[in-house]
Amino acid sequence: MLTSNNGLLVTAWRKHYRSHMSDMTSGGYEIYEQIYEEMRKNSQIGAINRSSFEKALGTLGPPSRQLAAFWSRFDRRPDAVLSKSLILAVLYMLHLEFWHPKSDGTAIHSSPPSEDQIERFRAMAIWESCRCYPPCDLVWNFSADDYGMWRSNGTEAIGRRATCLLYRLHCEKKWAQASVPPGTKYKSSLETKSESMDADRLFKSCRRAWLLKGLN
């Protein structure tokens, strides 16, 4: 069973997200990781199969048959051990389809994940080093969308973040997705079209490397 602390994490997690993966932040993502680590720590086999996953969720989880349907999106064998990335993905899908239904009681997103989503799910636990130069302190994860989410890798390069092309383009794209008053303009920190193109190219390189690591 998840501890009471992690039960509170699930409750907080339900409140944190709204609908789609694009709402995910690195702070919210950490809740997935804490739940995963609690499950792994309490598993008798040192890894997580469907039985240990179901046991860890206890009354917080769906009925066995429904959980089996989520699990079989990645592996139909009940005794299969899933990678950390796929456990995080199952937790994410449980959130959208079981823990956080719309006000009418239906699932926020009930269709099976697309091939593109499956590909991203396989890399969900991976954080890829930034491609900027000189190197900044950021690592990237593209589970949410093409411009990803970031967190610090704890180096001493924090001061270089302001000059990082990827970080600057990320902020611009996220601002464009946000709900802002009509007519509000965003002053881009990417000063030239060339800078913007370079940032997009570096993002694509970082995202490709991240996806390839998920396939290995």
VOPAFI-662004 format. One record per residue: residue number from 1; chain; x, y, z of N, C-alpha, C, O in turn. Coordinates in steps of 0.02 Angstrom, whole numbers. Layout:
# VOPAFI-662004
SITE   i ch    n.u    n.v    n.w   ca.u   ca.v   ca.w    c.u    c.v    c.w    o.u    o.v    o.w
SITE NUM  A      X      Y      Z      X      Y      Z      X      Y      Z      X      Y      Z
...
END
This chain:
# VOPAFI-662004
SITE   i ch    n.u    n.v    n.w   ca.u   ca.v   ca.w    c.u    c.v    c.w    o.u    o.v    o.w
SITE   1  A     42    -60      0      0      0      0     44     62      0     97     64     31
SITE   2  A     22    113    -35     55    177    -30     45    204     41     -7    194     72
SITE   3  A     96    239     66     90    267    133     39    324    132     19    347     78
SITE   4  A     17    346    191    -32    400    194     -4    463    160    -41    502    130
SITE   5  A     63    472    166     94    530    134     85    527     59     70    578     27
SITE   6  A     93    467     30     85    461    -42     12    461    -62     -5    478   -119
SITE   7  A    -32    441    -16   -103    450    -29   -119    524    -37   -159    543    -80
SITE   8  A    -87    565      4    -96    637     -2    -66    662    -67    -91    709    -98
SITE   9  A    -11    630    -89     19    648   -153    -29    637   -210    -35    678   -255
SITE  10  A    -64    580   -208   -113    565   -260   -167    618   -260   -189    640   -313
SITE  11  A   -190    637   -201   -242    689   -196   -217    754   -226   -252    787   -264
SITE  12  A   -155    773   -208   -126    835   -235   -118    830   -310   -128    878   -347
SITE  13  A   -100    771   -333    -89    758   -404   -155    767   -443   -155    796   -497
SITE  14  A   -209    743   -414   -274    750   -446   -291    824   -456   -318    843   -508
SITE  15  A   -274    865   -407   -290    936   -411   -242    973   -458   -260   1025   -486
SITE  16  A   -182    946   -467   -130    982   -503   -144    985   -578   -134   1037   -609
SITE  17  A   -168    930   -607   -177    926   -679   -247    944   -700   -295    936   -661
SITE  18  A   -255    966   -761   -320    985   -787   -345    935   -838   -397    903   -828
SITE  19  A   -308    926   -892   -335    881   -943   -282    843   -980   -279    782   -976
SITE  20  A   -239    878  -1016   -194    844  -1062   -122    848  -1038   -106    884   -990
SITE  21  A    -79    812  -1073    -10    809  -1051     24    877  -1056     73    889  -1020
SITE  22  A      0    921  -1098     31    987  -1104     25   1027  -1040     58   1078  -1032
SITE  23  A    -18   1005   -994    -24   1039   -929     30   1016   -880     36   1045   -826
SITE  24  A     68    966   -899    118    939   -852    175    989   -842    198   1022   -889
SITE  25  A    199    994   -780    257   1034   -764    308    989   -729    292    934   -707
SITE  26  A    370   1013   -725    421    972   -691    404    962   -618    420    911   -589
SITE  27  A    371   1012   -587    351   1005   -517    299    951   -509    302    910   -462
SITE  28  A    249    950   -554    198    898   -551    227    830   -568    206    779   -539
SITE  29  A    274    829   -614    306    766   -634    340    732   -574    341    671   -569
SITE  30  A    367    773   -530    401    746   -471    354    704   -428    376    658   -393
SITE  31  A    289    720   -430    241    680   -392    237    609   -421    233    561   -384
SITE  32  A    239    604   -488    241    537   -519    301    499   -492    295    441   -472
SITE  33  A    358    532   -491    420    497   -471    417    475   -398    441    421   -381
SITE  34  A    389    516   -355    384    498   -284    338    437   -275    353    392   -235
SITE  35  A    283    436   -312    238    378   -308    273    315   -335    268    261   -305
SITE  36  A    309    323   -390    346    267   -419    397    239   -369    401    179   -358
SITE  37  A    436    284   -338    489    262   -291    458    227   -231    487    179   -205
SITE  38  A    401    251   -208    367    219   -152    345    148   -171    352    101   -132
SITE  39  A    319    141   -231    299     75   -256    358     28   -262    356    -30   -239
SITE  40  A    412     52   -291    472     10   -302    502    -11   -235    522    -69   -227
SITE  41  A    504     35   -188    533     21   -122    494    -34    -85    523    -75    -50
SITE  42  A    428    -33    -94    386    -80    -58    373   -145    -95    340   -190    -69
SITE  43  A    397   -150   -157    386   -211   -196    433   -266   -172    492   -255   -160
SITE  44  A    406   -326   -165    446   -383   -141    496   -406   -193    545   -439   -176
SITE  45  A    485   -389   -257    532   -412   -309    581   -356   -329    622   -366   -373
SITE  46  A    576   -298   -297    622   -243   -313    607   -208   -378    644   -164   -399
SITE  47  A    553   -228   -410    530   -196   -472    454   -196   -469    425   -217   -419
SITE  48  A    422   -173   -522    349   -165   -519    316   -205   -576    326   -190   -634
SITE  49  A    276   -255   -556    233   -289   -604    161   -270   -588    148   -230   -543
SITE  50  A    114   -298   -625     45   -277   -615     19   -293   -545    -18   -253   -516
SITE  51  A     39   -349   -518     17   -369   -452     41   -320   -398      3   -299   -355
SITE  52  A    106   -304   -401    134   -258   -350    107   -187   -360     98   -150   -312
SITE  53  A     95   -169   -423     66   -103   -438     -4    -98   -408    -21    -48   -376
SITE  54  A    -44   -149   -419   -113   -150   -393   -113   -150   -316   -153   -115   -285
SITE  55  A    -68   -189   -288    -64   -193   -215    -44   -125   -185    -70   -104   -133
SITE  56  A      2    -91   -218     25    -26   -193    -30     26   -195    -36     67   -150
SITE  57  A    -71     25   -248   -125     74   -253   -181     60   -204   -212    107   -178
SITE  58  A   -193     -4   -190   -246    -22   -143   -313      7   -163   -333      2   -221
SITE  59  A   -347     38   -116   -414     65   -130   -412    128   -174   -464    151   -197
SITE  60  A   -352    156   -185   -347    214   -228   -352    195   -302   -366    237   -344
SITE  61  A   -340    131   -316   -337    108   -385   -404     85   -412   -453     80   -375
SITE  62  A   -407     72   -478   -468     48   -510   -478    -26   -498   -433    -59   -472
SITE  63  A   -536    -54   -515   -546   -127   -511   -494   -164   -553   -467   -136   -601
SITE  64  A   -479   -226   -534   -427   -265   -567   -435   -267   -642   -386   -259   -679
SITE  65  A   -496   -278   -666   -507   -285   -738   -490   -219   -774   -462   -219   -829
SITE  66  A   -508   -164   -743   -494    -99   -774   -419    -84   -773   -392    -58   -822
SITE  67  A   -386   -101   -718   -314    -91   -715   -278   -134   -768   -230   -111   -799
SITE  68  A   -302   -196   -778   -273   -240   -828   -277   -209   -898   -232   -218   -939
SITE  69  A   -331   -171   -911   -339   -139   -976   -286    -84   -986   -259    -76  -1040
SITE  70  A   -272    -46   -932   -220      4   -937   -152    -29   -948   -113     -8   -991
SITE  71  A   -139    -80   -909    -74   -114   -911    -61   -145   -979     -5   -143  -1005
SITE  72  A   -114   -174  -1009   -106   -210  -1073    -91   -164  -1131    -74   -188  -1186
SITE  73  A    -97    -99  -1122    -77    -53  -1175     -1    -58  -1188     23    -39  -1241
SITE  74  A     35    -82  -1138    107    -89  -1145    131   -162  -1143    179   -179  -1176
SITE  75  A     97   -204  -1106    115   -275  -1102     56   -314  -1076     28   -299  -1023
SITE  76  A     36   -365  -1113    -24   -404  -1094     -9   -456  -1040    -56   -485  -1012
SITE  77  A     54   -469  -1025     71   -519   -975     62   -490   -904     92   -438   -889
SITE  78  A     22   -521   -862     10   -494   -795     72   -493   -751     77   -453   -704
SITE  79  A    121   -537   -766    181   -540   -725    238   -498   -755    294   -499   -729
SITE  80  A    224   -463   -809    276   -423   -842    297   -365   -796    255   -333   -764
SITE  81  A    362   -351   -794    390   -294   -758    397   -237   -808    432   -244   -859
SITE  82  A    365   -181   -794    371   -124   -839    428    -78   -816    445    -75   -757
SITE  83  A    457    -43   -864    509      6   -849    481     64   -809    420     73   -804
SITE  84  A    526    103   -780    504    162   -743    463    208   -787    412    234   -766
SITE  85  A    486    218   -850    449    262   -896    377    239   -905    331    280   -903
SITE  86  A    367    174   -914    299    149   -927    256    148   -863    195    155   -867
SITE  87  A    287    138   -806    249    144   -743    224    215   -735    166    226   -716
SITE  88  A    267    265   -749    245    334   -746    188    346   -796    142    384   -782
SITE  89  A    193    314   -854    140    322   -905     74    292   -882     21    322   -893
SITE  90  A     77    234   -849     15    203   -824    -16    248   -770    -77    257   -769
SITE  91  A     25    276   -727      0    322   -677    -32    383   -709    -85    406   -688
SITE  92  A     -1    408   -761    -28    466   -797    -97    450   -827   -143    490   -821
SITE  93  A   -102    392   -859   -166    373   -890   -220    360   -837   -278    376   -848
SITE  94  A   -200    332   -781   -248    323   -726   -275    391   -703   -334    398   -688
SITE  95  A   -230    439   -702   -252    506   -681   -306    533   -728   -358    556   -706
SITE  96  A   -293    529   -793   -340    558   -841   -405    519   -846   -458    548   -856
SITE  97  A   -400    453   -840   -458    412   -855   -494    384   -794   -549    358   -800
SITE  98  A   -462    388   -736   -494    359   -677   -497    408   -618   -550    415   -587
SITE  99  A   -442    441   -603   -439    484   -544   -468    553   -555   -489    586   -507
SITE 100  A   -470    576   -616   -489    645   -627   -539    651   -684   -524    681   -736
SITE 101  A   -599    623   -675   -650    628   -728   -678    698   -733   -672    739   -688
SITE 102  A   -710    711   -790   -743    775   -800   -804    780   -754   -824    731   -722
SITE 103  A   -834    838   -752   -890    849   -706   -950    805   -722   -991    792   -678
SITE 104  A   -955    781   -785  -1012    738   -802   -997    664   -788  -1038    620   -803
SITE 105  A   -938    651   -758   -921    583   -739   -885    543   -792   -864    486   -779
SITE 106  A   -877    571   -852   -841    535   -905   -767    550   -900   -746    598   -867
SITE 107  A   -727    508   -933   -655    517   -931   -634    579   -970   -665    597  -1020
SITE 108  A   -583    612   -946   -556    670   -982   -530    648  -1050   -541    681  -1100
SITE 109  A   -496    592  -1051   -466    567  -1113   -469    491  -1110   -429    461  -1074
SITE 110  A   -513    461  -1146   -524    389  -1138   -500    347  -1196   -502    285  -1192
SITE 111  A   -478    378  -1251   -455    339  -1308   -384    313  -1295   -346    346  -1260
SITE 112  A   -367    254  -1322   -299    228  -1312   -247    277  -1338   -260    315  -1385
SITE 113  A   -187    276  -1310   -135    322  -1332   -115    308  -1404   -116    251  -1426
SITE 114  A    -98    360  -1441    -76    353  -1510     -5    324  -1512     28    319  -1460
SITE 115  A     19    307  -1571     87    281  -1578    138    334  -1556    188    317  -1525
SITE 116  A    124    397  -1572    169    451  -1551    171    456  -1475    225    466  -1446
SITE 117  A    114    450  -1442    112    453  -1369    148    393  -1338    184    401  -1288
SITE 118  A    139    334  -1367    174    274  -1342    249    285  -1346    286    266  -1300
SITE 119  A    271    314  -1401    343    327  -1410    368    374  -1357    423    365  -1329
SITE 120  A    329    425  -1342    349    472  -1289    347    439  -1220    390    451  -1178
SITE 121  A    296    397  -1209    290    362  -1145    352    320  -1130    373    316  -1072
SITE 122  A    380    289  -1181    439    246  -1171    500    285  -1148    548    256  -1123
SITE 123  A    498    351  -1157    554    393  -1135    536    438  -1076    572    484  -1060
SITE 124  A    480    423  -1045    452    469   -995    498    480   -935    495    533   -904
SITE 125  A    539    432   -918    583    439   -859    651    469   -876    693    477   -833
SITE 126  A    660    487   -940    726    510   -963    728    587   -964    680    620   -983
SITE 127  A    784    613   -942    797    685   -946    861    695   -987    913    669   -969
SITE 128  A    855    733  -1040    910    741  -1088    946    808  -1076    915    859  -1065
SITE 129  A   1013    805  -1079   1053    866  -1069   1038    917  -1123   1023    900  -1180
SITE 130  A   1042    980  -1104   1028   1035  -1150   1081   1036  -1206   1137   1012  -1198
SITE 131  A   1062   1065  -1262   1106   1068  -1320   1137   1137  -1329   1171   1149  -1379
SITE 132  A   1126   1183  -1283   1153   1250  -1291   1228   1251  -1279   1257   1204  -1251
SITE 133  A   1260   1306  -1299   1332   1316  -1286   1345   1390  -1273   1322   1433  -1310
SITE 134  A   1383   1404  -1220   1411   1357  -1170   1355   1324  -1131   1300   1351  -1124
SITE 135  A   1368   1263  -1104   1315   1224  -1073   1283   1259  -1013   1318   1291   -972
SITE 136  A   1217   1254  -1008   1181   1280   -950   1167   1221   -902   1195   1167   -911
SITE 137  A   1126   1233   -852   1113   1181   -801   1050   1140   -815   1030   1100   -772
SITE 138  A   1018   1150   -873    953   1119   -884    957   1050   -916   1001   1035   -955
SITE 139  A    908   1008   -897    895    945   -932    821    947   -953    780    980   -922
SITE 140  A    805    910  -1007    740    916  -1039    704    849  -1044    735    796  -1051
SITE 141  A    637    853  -1040    594    795  -1048    536    817  -1093    505    869  -1081
SITE 142  A    521    776  -1145    471    795  -1195    408    752  -1191    373    743  -1241
SITE 143  A    393    726  -1132    332    688  -1123    270    730  -1138    221    705  -1164
SITE 144  A    274    795  -1121    216    838  -1126    203    862  -1197    148    858  -1223
SITE 145  A    255    888  -1229    248    915  -1297    317    926  -1326    367    909  -1296
SITE 146  A    318    954  -1387    381    961  -1423    430   1011  -1392    489   1009  -1406
SITE 147  A    404   1056  -1349    449   1104  -1317    460   1089  -1243    492   1127  -1207
SITE 148  A    434   1032  -1222    454    999  -1161    447   1037  -1095    417   1090  -1090
SITE 149  A    477   1006  -1045    482   1036   -979    555   1028   -957    589    982   -979
SITE 150  A    577   1071   -913    646   1070   -893    653   1068   -817    607   1084   -780
SITE 151  A    712   1047   -796    731   1055   -726    807   1060   -723    842   1046   -772
SITE 152  A    832   1081   -666    903   1091   -659    938   1025   -643    910    982   -608
SITE 153  A    998   1017   -670   1036    957   -654   1083    968   -594   1124    925   -577
SITE 154  A   1077   1027   -563   1114   1041   -502   1186   1063   -512   1225   1061   -464
SITE 155  A   1205   1083   -573   1273   1106   -584   1280   1180   -565   1233   1211   -540
SITE 156  A   1338   1207   -579   1350   1277   -562   1338   1322   -622   1359   1380   -622
SITE 157  A   1303   1297   -673   1293   1335   -735   1226   1372   -736   1202   1390   -790
SITE 158  A   1196   1383   -678   1129   1413   -675   1128   1482   -708   1080   1500   -741
SITE 159  A   1182   1520   -700   1183   1588   -728   1181   1589   -803   1164   1641   -832
SITE 160  A   1196   1534   -836   1196   1532   -909   1126   1520   -938   1117   1523   -998
SITE 161  A   1077   1506   -895   1010   1490   -919    980   1547   -960    946   1536  -1009
SITE 162  A    994   1609   -939    965   1667   -973    988   1673  -1045    954   1703  -1086
SITE 163  A   1045   1644  -1061   1071   1647  -1130   1056   1584  -1169   1073   1579  -1228
SITE 164  A   1024   1535  -1137   1010   1471  -1171    955   1480  -1223    900   1501  -1207
SITE 165  A    971   1463  -1285    922   1471  -1339    861   1426  -1327    804   1447  -1341
SITE 166  A    871   1365  -1303    816   1319  -1293    769   1345  -1239    708   1343  -1246
SITE 167  A    797   1369  -1184    757   1395  -1129    716   1455  -1152    658   1462  -1135
SITE 168  A    747   1498  -1191    713   1558  -1214    656   1541  -1262    602   1571  -1258
SITE 169  A    667   1493  -1307    614   1472  -1352    559   1437  -1314    500   1446  -1329
SITE 170  A    577   1395  -1265    528   1361  -1223    482   1412  -1190    421   1404  -1191
SITE 171  A    510   1464  -1160    470   1516  -1126    423   1549  -1175    365   1564  -1158
SITE 172  A    447   1562  -1235    405   1594  -1286    347   1550  -1306    290   1573  -1311
SITE 173  A    359   1485  -1317    306   1439  -1338    256   1429  -1282    195   1426  -1295
SITE 174  A    279   1423  -1220    233   1413  -1164    191   1475  -1152    132   1470  -1135
SITE 175  A    220   1533  -1162    181   1595  -1155    125   1596  -1208     69   1617  -1193
SITE 176  A    141   1574  -1269     91   1573  -1322     33   1526  -1307    -23   1538  -1329
SITE 177  A     47   1473  -1267     -5   1424  -1249    -47   1447  -1190   -102   1422  -1179
SITE 178  A    -21   1496  -1153    -55   1517  -1091   -116   1560  -1106   -122   1589  -1160
SITE 179  A   -160   1564  -1057   -219   1607  -1064   -199   1678  -1043   -188   1692   -985
SITE 180  A   -195   1723  -1092   -175   1792  -1079   -229   1839  -1107   -265   1820  -1153
SITE 181  A   -235   1899  -1080   -285   1946  -1105   -275   1960  -1179   -218   1965  -1202
SITE 182  A   -330   1966  -1218   -324   1981  -1289   -283   2045  -1301   -290   2094  -1265
SITE 183  A   -241   2041  -1351   -200   2100  -1368   -135   2104  -1331    -93   2146  -1347
SITE 184  A   -125   2060  -1280    -62   2060  -1243     -6   2035  -1288    -13   1984  -1321
SITE 185  A     49   2071  -1288    105   2052  -1331    162   2024  -1289    173   2044  -1232
SITE 186  A    198   1977  -1318    255   1947  -1284    318   1973  -1317    325   1969  -1378
SITE 187  A    364   2000  -1277    427   2024  -1304    477   1966  -1304    503   1946  -1252
SITE 188  A    489   1940  -1362    532   1882  -1368    604   1900  -1350    629   1954  -1367
SITE 189  A    637   1855  -1315    708   1865  -1300    753   1838  -1356    814   1846  -1354
SITE 190  A    721   1806  -1406    758   1784  -1465    758   1843  -1514    706   1859  -1544
SITE 191  A    815   1874  -1521    817   1940  -1553    814   1937  -1629    793   1985  -1661
SITE 192  A    834   1881  -1658    835   1877  -1731    802   1813  -1755    794   1765  -1716
SITE 193  A    782   1812  -1818    753   1752  -1848    804   1696  -1847    786   1637  -1838
SITE 194  A    867   1713  -1856    921   1663  -1855    925   1629  -1787    934   1568  -1783
SITE 195  A    920   1669  -1733    921   1641  -1665    862   1593  -1654    870   1540  -1625
SITE 196  A    804   1613  -1678    744   1572  -1671    752   1506  -1708    733   1453  -1683
SITE 197  A    780   1509  -1769    791   1448  -1808    842   1402  -1775    834   1341  -1774
SITE 198  A    895   1432  -1748    946   1393  -1712    916   1359  -1651    931   1300  -1638
SITE 199  A    874   1395  -1614    843   1367  -1555    798   1308  -1574    798   1257  -1540
SITE 200  A    760   1315  -1628    715   1261  -1650    755   1201  -1672    736   1144  -1658
SITE 201  A    811   1213  -1706    854   1157  -1728    883   1120  -1668    885   1058  -1667
SITE 202  A    906   1157  -1618    934   1125  -1558    880   1086  -1520    894   1033  -1493
SITE 203  A    819   1113  -1518    764   1077  -1486    751   1010  -1520    742    959  -1487
SITE 204  A    751   1011  -1586    739    949  -1624    794    898  -1611    780    838  -1604
SITE 205  A    856    921  -1606    912    876  -1592    905    845  -1522    916    786  -1513
SITE 206  A    887    887  -1473    879    864  -1404    820    815  -1400    825    763  -1366
SITE 207  A    766    831  -1433    706    787  -1432    719    720  -1465    696    668  -1441
SITE 208  A    756    720  -1521    773    657  -1555    815    612  -1510    802    552  -1505
SITE 209  A    865    641  -1478    908    602  -1433    868    573  -1375    879    516  -1355
SITE 210  A    821    612  -1349    778    590  -1294    735    531  -1315    730    481  -1280
SITE 211  A    704    536  -1374    661    482  -1399    701    418  -1412    677    363  -1397
SITE 212  A    761    426  -1441    802    367  -1456    822    330  -1392    825    268  -1393
SITE 213  A    835    366  -1338    852    333  -1275    792    293  -1249    801    243  -1215
SITE 214  A    731    316  -1263    672    279  -1242    663    213  -1280    631    167  -1254
SITE 215  A    692    208  -1340    687    147  -1380    738     95  -1359    730     36  -1374
SITE 216  A    790    116  -1325    844     70  -1306    828     32  -1241    869     -9  -1219
END
